[in-house]
């Protein structure tokens, strides 16, 4: 399905509104990413290991059951490689 878009038409206005919304959201995203960088910089300044903190954030995003399954697989592989 193709919408005929003309500058004066309703479809053109609707497209413009969508594009402007995406642009605003992209600006918000850049601002939030900057805020996150600032928090990591502050943690680093306080002596926290940023690599470890990033891993903790990644782990906390995972579903509990999914995380437990991954931990079990990692433990199995480490044992197979004599890393325990």
N, C-alpha and C positions, 0 to 999 in steps of 0.2 A: 504494500500500500504506500503510495507516494502522495504527499500533500503538496499542492501547487502553492509555492511561496512567492508572494510579491511584497515589495517593501511596504505598500499601503494596506495589504490584506491582513486579515485576522491571524492567519497562520504565521505571517512574518512577525507580527507583534508578539505572538505566543513564543516563537522561537527566540526572539530577543530577550524576553523575560526569563526563559530557561537559561540562556547563556549568561545573563547577568546574575542569576542565582548561583550558578556554578562558579562564576568569578568571585562572588562574595564568599562562598564556602572555601574556595582555594585560599583566599586571603586569611580567613579564620584558621585554616589548617596551618598555614605558615606561622601565624602568631602562636598557635598552640605548640608547634614543634619548637619554636624559639623558647617558649616557657619551659618545656621539658628539658631542653639543653641547659637552661639556666639552673634547673633543679639538680641535674647531674653535676654541673660545675660546682654548685654549692656543696653537694655531698663529697665531691673529690677534695674540695678545700677543707672539709672537716675530717678528712682522712679515711673515708670509706673507699673500698675497692669497687670501682664503677663496673668492671666486668662482672663481678659477682652480683652486684645489685641488678644489673640488666638481666642476668640469668634468673634471679629470683622473680623479677617482674614477669619474665616469660613463663616461668613455672606457674605463677599464680593465675595467669590467664587461662591455663588449661583446666579442663574438667577433671575433678578429683579421680574418677575411675580411669580416665585416660592417662593421667599422670602416674598413678599406681602401676598401670600396665607397662608404661615406658620404663619406670624405675626397675621393675622386675626383669624386663628384657635386658636392660643395661647391667644389672647385677649378674645375670646369667652369662652375658658376653664377657664381662670382666673376670668372672670365675674361670671361664674357658681359656682366657688369656693370662691366667695367673696374676691378675692385677688386684686381687683382694687382700 
